[in-house]
Amino acid sequence: MYRKEIIKIISHFFGYLKTKKNEYKENYKYAWLIVIGTIPAGLFGIIFKDKIDLLSNNVKLVGIALLITALALFLIKDFKKYGVKTDNIEVLSGYRSFTSVIWLSAKASSRTCVFDKGNLPPLKLNDEQKKAIIGADLLMIDGNEMSGALEAVKIARENGPKVLYDAGGLYDNVESLLPYADILIPSEEFALGITGEKRAENAAKRLYEKYNPDVVVVTEGKNGGTLYDGTRLTAYPAFSVKVADSNGAGDVFHGAFAAGYLKGYDFLKCCYFASAVSAVKCTGVGARESVPDFETVKKFLEENGYEL
């Protein structure tokens, strides 16, 4: 954490003790979590002092451990900053999460990604995570953590939540997830690859007929996309904007589609809404920082001749 944040946490801690103001409450609780979190580490240090002395001589090992811990704390705090609930996140010591480093080229309008799959054990849902799925209105999944995703969609199917499948990559055993999708949103690459079709429209029909979701929406990048609900094919646009950072545009589209669906929009309106959110996001820098609020998107759509 940065110096200013540490000072803020300390001042809010004592501020809440003195005034009980709600504005201090979050950092008050966060300070207690830090204090409580040091107790196991302190006991471990006392018990295994000699071994830790040997390990501490390895500067590289200590540095990596501190970096991993800092990253986990940063991600959780950053999620909270943007209103993402973190109650069911598990932080496991001694493992590397799936991470990626991304280079963006403004000149070439291109993106280069380097991935590290990490070494986490396969995801196995705990009781609290299962309860969260049962109590949800919508479950979003992708092809990562396949065993955990399969467990989650089966729980959703048995208990009522709809499943939105962000089908972006042709991962191993991906076909096992498709029958559980109520809202199937594949990339054009995925749709063509899994069906063997040459056109997105035909792929959308094939996926709908084979897996019987409520809707299939094939995303086609700068060309917008195709919606098929079992009765007709409908194209939706990609809005033209001055792009500063396209990283995360696809994820933002899927998240915005889910948000629109939960607002009660029909599927075509969800497509327009999600396309607009994704477009506006691309005008700013940062995958989360540049995601617009609802009023900004509403105004953008009005300026482009569409009303929610």
C-alpha positions as CSV (number, residue, x, y, z in Angstrom):
1,M,0.0,0.0,0.0
2,Y,1.1,3.6,-0.5
3,R,2.1,5.9,2.4
4,K,-1.0,8.1,2.0
5,E,-3.3,5.1,2.2
6,I,-1.6,3.9,5.4
7,I,-2.0,7.4,7.0
8,K,-5.6,7.4,5.9
9,I,-6.3,4.0,7.4
10,I,-4.7,5.1,10.7
11,S,-6.5,8.4,10.9
12,H,-9.9,6.8,10.0
13,F,-9.3,4.1,12.7
14,F,-8.9,6.7,15.5
15,G,-11.5,8.9,13.9
16,Y,-14.1,6.2,14.1
17,L,-13.2,5.4,17.7
18,K,-13.7,9.0,18.6
19,T,-16.8,10.0,16.4
20,K,-18.4,6.7,15.1
21,K,-18.9,8.4,11.7
22,N,-19.8,6.0,8.9
23,E,-17.3,7.6,6.6
24,Y,-14.5,6.2,8.8
25,K,-16.1,2.7,9.3
26,E,-14.7,0.8,6.3
27,N,-11.0,1.7,7.1
28,Y,-11.7,1.1,10.8
29,K,-12.7,-2.5,10.0
30,Y,-9.8,-2.8,7.5
31,A,-7.3,-1.7,10.2
32,W,-8.6,-4.4,12.5
33,L,-8.3,-7.0,9.8
34,I,-4.7,-6.0,9.3
35,V,-4.1,-6.3,13.1
36,I,-5.8,-9.7,13.3
37,G,-4.0,-10.9,10.2
38,T,-0.6,-10.3,11.9
39,I,-1.4,-12.6,14.9
40,P,-1.0,-16.0,13.0
41,A,2.1,-14.7,11.3
42,G,3.6,-13.6,14.7
43,L,2.9,-17.0,16.2
44,F,4.3,-18.8,13.2
45,G,7.4,-16.6,13.5
46,I,7.9,-17.4,17.1
47,I,7.5,-21.2,16.6
48,F,9.7,-21.4,13.5
49,K,12.1,-18.6,14.2
50,D,15.3,-20.6,13.2
51,K,13.9,-21.7,9.9
52,I,12.6,-18.3,9.0
53,D,16.1,-16.8,9.8
54,L,17.5,-19.1,7.1
55,L,14.8,-18.3,4.6
56,S,15.1,-14.5,5.2
57,N,18.6,-14.7,3.9
58,N,17.2,-15.5,0.5
59,V,16.3,-11.9,-0.7
60,K,14.7,-13.2,-3.9
61,L,12.3,-15.5,-2.1
62,V,11.2,-12.9,0.4
63,G,10.7,-10.4,-2.4
64,I,8.5,-12.7,-4.3
65,A,6.4,-13.6,-1.2
66,L,5.9,-9.9,-0.5
67,L,5.0,-9.1,-4.1
68,I,2.3,-11.9,-4.2
69,T,0.8,-10.7,-0.9
70,A,0.8,-7.1,-2.0
71,L,-0.9,-8.1,-5.3
72,A,-3.6,-10.0,-3.5
73,L,-4.3,-7.1,-1.1
74,F,-4.3,-4.6,-4.0
75,L,-6.8,-6.7,-6.1
76,I,-9.2,-7.1,-3.2
77,K,-9.1,-3.4,-2.3
78,D,-9.4,-2.4,-5.9
79,F,-12.5,-4.6,-6.4
80,K,-14.1,-2.9,-3.3
81,K,-13.2,0.5,-4.8
82,Y,-15.4,-0.3,-7.8
83,G,-18.3,-1.9,-5.8
84,V,-17.4,-5.5,-6.3
85,K,-18.2,-7.8,-3.4
86,T,-15.2,-9.7,-2.2
87,D,-16.8,-11.9,0.5
88,N,-16.3,-15.2,-1.3
89,I,-12.7,-14.6,-2.6
90,E,-10.2,-17.0,-1.2
91,V,-6.5,-16.0,-1.0
92,L,-4.2,-19.1,-1.0
93,S,-0.7,-18.8,0.2
94,G,2.2,-20.4,-1.8
95,Y,0.5,-20.2,-5.2
96,R,0.6,-18.0,-8.3
97,S,-2.7,-16.9,-9.8
98,F,-3.4,-16.7,-13.5
99,T,-2.0,-13.4,-14.7
100,S,-1.2,-11.6,-17.9
101,V,0.9,-8.8,-19.1
102,I,-0.5,-6.7,-21.9
103,W,1.1,-4.3,-24.4
104,L,-1.1,-1.9,-26.3
105,S,0.1,-0.2,-29.5
106,A,-1.8,3.0,-30.3
107,K,0.1,3.2,-33.6
108,A,-0.8,-0.2,-34.8
109,S,-4.1,-0.5,-32.9
110,S,-3.0,-3.9,-31.7
111,R,-2.7,-5.8,-28.4
112,T,-0.1,-8.3,-27.3
113,C,-0.8,-10.6,-24.3
114,V,1.7,-12.8,-22.4
115,F,0.0,-15.2,-20.0
116,D,1.2,-17.1,-16.9
117,K,-1.4,-19.8,-16.0
118,G,0.0,-19.9,-12.5
119,N,-0.1,-23.0,-10.3
120,L,-3.3,-22.8,-8.3
121,P,-5.1,-26.1,-7.6
122,P,-8.4,-26.7,-9.4
123,L,-11.2,-24.6,-8.0
124,K,-13.5,-26.4,-5.7
125,L,-16.5,-24.5,-4.4
126,N,-16.9,-24.1,-0.7
127,D,-20.2,-23.9,1.1
128,E,-20.4,-20.1,1.1
129,Q,-19.7,-19.9,-2.6
130,K,-22.4,-22.5,-3.3
131,K,-24.9,-20.5,-1.2
132,A,-23.9,-17.3,-3.2
133,I,-24.8,-19.1,-6.5
134,I,-28.1,-20.4,-5.1
135,G,-29.0,-16.9,-4.0
136,A,-28.0,-15.2,-7.3
137,D,-30.2,-14.1,-10.2
138,L,-27.5,-14.7,-12.8
139,L,-24.3,-16.6,-12.9
140,M,-21.5,-15.6,-15.3
141,I,-18.9,-18.1,-16.3
142,D,-16.2,-18.6,-18.9
143,G,-14.0,-21.5,-19.9
144,N,-11.4,-21.1,-17.2
145,E,-11.5,-23.3,-14.0
146,M,-13.5,-25.9,-15.9
147,S,-14.2,-28.2,-13.0
148,G,-15.4,-25.3,-10.8
149,A,-17.4,-23.8,-13.6
150,L,-19.2,-27.2,-14.2
151,E,-20.0,-27.5,-10.5
152,A,-21.3,-24.0,-10.5
153,V,-23.6,-24.3,-13.5
154,K,-25.1,-27.5,-12.2
155,I,-25.9,-25.8,-8.9
156,A,-27.5,-22.9,-10.9
157,R,-29.5,-25.3,-13.1
158,E,-30.9,-27.1,-10.0
159,N,-31.7,-23.9,-8.1
160,G,-32.9,-21.3,-10.6
161,P,-30.3,-18.7,-11.4
162,K,-29.8,-18.1,-15.1
163,V,-26.3,-18.8,-16.6
164,L,-24.5,-16.4,-18.9
165,Y,-21.6,-18.1,-20.7
166,D,-18.8,-15.8,-21.9
167,A,-17.5,-18.2,-24.5
168,G,-14.2,-16.7,-25.7
169,G,-11.7,-19.5,-25.9
170,L,-11.9,-23.0,-27.2
171,Y,-10.6,-24.7,-24.0
172,D,-10.5,-28.4,-23.4
173,N,-13.9,-29.9,-22.5
174,V,-15.6,-26.6,-23.3
175,E,-18.5,-28.5,-24.9
176,S,-19.6,-29.7,-21.4
177,L,-20.5,-26.2,-20.4
178,L,-22.6,-25.3,-23.4
179,P,-25.8,-27.2,-22.5
180,Y,-26.0,-25.2,-19.3
181,A,-26.0,-21.8,-20.9
182,D,-29.2,-19.8,-20.9
183,I,-27.5,-16.8,-22.4
184,L,-24.7,-17.9,-24.7
185,I,-22.3,-15.1,-25.8
186,P,-19.5,-16.5,-27.9
187,S,-16.9,-14.6,-29.8
188,E,-17.0,-15.0,-33.5
189,E,-13.8,-17.1,-33.4
190,F,-15.3,-19.4,-30.8
191,A,-18.7,-19.7,-32.7
192,L,-17.0,-20.5,-36.0
193,G,-14.5,-22.8,-34.5
194,I,-16.9,-24.9,-32.5
195,T,-19.5,-25.2,-35.2
196,G,-17.3,-25.4,-38.3
197,E,-19.5,-22.8,-40.0
198,K,-18.1,-20.0,-42.1
199,R,-20.5,-17.2,-41.1
200,A,-21.5,-15.9,-37.7
201,E,-25.2,-16.0,-38.6
202,N,-25.1,-19.7,-39.4
203,A,-23.0,-20.4,-36.3
204,A,-25.5,-18.6,-34.1
205,K,-28.3,-20.8,-35.5
206,R,-26.3,-24.0,-35.1
207,L,-25.5,-23.2,-31.5
208,Y,-29.1,-22.4,-30.7
209,E,-30.4,-25.5,-32.3
210,K,-27.9,-27.8,-30.6
211,Y,-27.8,-26.4,-27.1
212,N,-31.2,-24.7,-26.8
213,P,-30.3,-21.5,-24.8
214,D,-32.7,-18.6,-24.5
215,V,-30.5,-16.6,-26.8
216,V,-27.2,-16.7,-28.7
217,V,-25.2,-13.4,-29.2
218,V,-22.1,-13.7,-31.4
219,T,-19.7,-10.8,-30.8
220,E,-17.8,-9.7,-33.9
221,G,-15.5,-6.9,-32.7
222,K,-15.6,-3.7,-34.7
223,N,-18.4,-5.1,-36.8
224,G,-20.8,-5.3,-33.8
225,G,-22.5,-8.7,-33.6
226,T,-25.4,-11.0,-34.3
227,L,-28.3,-12.0,-32.0
228,Y,-30.4,-15.1,-32.6
229,D,-33.4,-15.9,-30.3
230,G,-34.8,-18.9,-32.2
231,T,-37.1,-16.8,-34.5
232,R,-34.9,-14.3,-36.2
233,L,-31.4,-13.0,-36.7
234,T,-30.7,-9.4,-35.7
235,A,-27.5,-7.4,-36.1
236,Y,-26.4,-4.9,-33.5
237,P,-23.7,-2.2,-34.0
238,A,-20.3,-1.4,-32.6
239,F,-20.2,2.3,-32.0
240,S,-17.4,4.3,-33.5
241,V,-15.2,6.1,-30.9
242,K,-11.6,7.3,-30.6
243,V,-10.0,4.4,-28.9
244,A,-7.4,5.0,-26.1
245,D,-7.4,1.5,-24.6
246,S,-9.3,-1.5,-25.8
247,N,-8.1,-3.8,-23.1
248,G,-11.0,-5.4,-21.3
249,A,-13.6,-4.3,-23.9
250,G,-14.9,-7.9,-24.3
251,D,-15.2,-8.5,-20.6
252,V,-17.0,-5.1,-20.1
253,F,-19.4,-6.1,-22.9
254,H,-20.4,-9.3,-21.1
255,G,-20.7,-7.6,-17.7
256,A,-22.8,-4.8,-19.2
257,F,-25.0,-7.3,-21.0
258,A,-25.6,-9.0,-17.6
259,A,-26.4,-5.7,-16.0
260,G,-28.9,-4.8,-18.7
261,Y,-30.5,-8.2,-18.4
262,L,-31.0,-7.7,-14.7
263,K,-32.5,-4.3,-15.3
264,G,-35.2,-6.1,-17.3
265,Y,-34.0,-5.1,-20.8
266,D,-34.9,-7.4,-23.7
267,F,-32.0,-9.2,-25.4
268,L,-31.6,-6.7,-28.3
269,K,-31.6,-3.7,-25.9
270,C,-28.9,-5.6,-23.8
271,C,-26.8,-5.8,-26.9
272,Y,-27.1,-2.0,-27.6
273,F,-26.4,-1.2,-24.0
274,A,-23.4,-3.5,-23.7
275,S,-22.0,-2.3,-27.0
276,A,-22.2,1.3,-25.8
277,V,-20.6,0.6,-22.4
278,S,-17.8,-1.2,-24.2
279,A,-17.3,1.6,-26.6
280,V,-17.2,4.3,-24.0
281,K,-14.8,2.2,-21.9
282,C,-12.4,2.2,-24.8
283,T,-12.1,6.0,-24.8
284,G,-10.3,5.9,-21.5
285,V,-7.3,4.1,-20.1
286,G,-7.6,1.2,-17.7
287,A,-9.8,-1.9,-17.7
288,R,-11.8,-0.9,-14.7
289,E,-11.1,2.8,-14.3
290,S,-12.6,3.7,-17.6
291,V,-15.9,1.8,-17.3
292,P,-18.6,4.5,-17.5
293,D,-21.6,5.0,-15.2
294,F,-25.2,4.5,-16.3
295,E,-26.0,8.1,-17.0
296,T,-22.9,8.5,-19.2
297,V,-23.9,5.5,-21.3
298,K,-27.5,6.7,-21.6
299,K,-26.3,10.0,-22.9
300,F,-23.9,8.4,-25.3
301,L,-26.7,6.2,-26.7
302,E,-29.0,9.2,-27.1
303,E,-26.3,11.1,-29.0
304,N,-26.1,8.0,-31.3
305,G,-29.8,7.9,-31.9
306,Y,-30.8,5.2,-29.5
307,E,-32.9,5.5,-26.3
308,L,-33.0,3.0,-23.5
